[in-house]
Amino acid sequence: MRWVTRKNASVDRIACPWLIKRFIDPEAEFLYVPAAEVASVAEREGAIPYDVAGAELGHVDGRCSFESILLKYGLGDPALDRLAKIVHGADVAADVEVTPEAAGLKAIAHGFAMVHGEDDHRKIALESPLYDALYAWCQHDAARSQNAS
């Protein structure tokens, strides 16, 4: 399956490929193009658009794209829900204080974007272990919260 979004990715446009490859389609391909070309590339390549204005898998009803993908694909997992709050806060400037980890993720993601510019595939490769680690932490945190109940 192919997926397409805007180039020069940070936060949501890196977190979403991690989510897709880990839980939806391990063989997914990601295309990064200028924002004005996303719709035409999606049509031409048969790709699913995400994190772009007007996309079903974008910022809709207060959700970030990561959250929209969780909803669309029915990924109900307390650890993913916890991770989604962090990604949301890191991606949506007005909500950065929703959880303390969001500010850290925002700084790290923007740092990767500064260092690697528009090399979006390199950012996916380098940041995926970060999301693996953050997800593991979220699993631990969710289990601890559940045991405390």
Summary of the structure (lengths in Angstrom):
residues: 149
radius of gyration: 14.8
end to end distance: 40.1
largest distance: 50.8
contacts: 470
relative contact order: 0.17
helix: 65%
strand: 11%
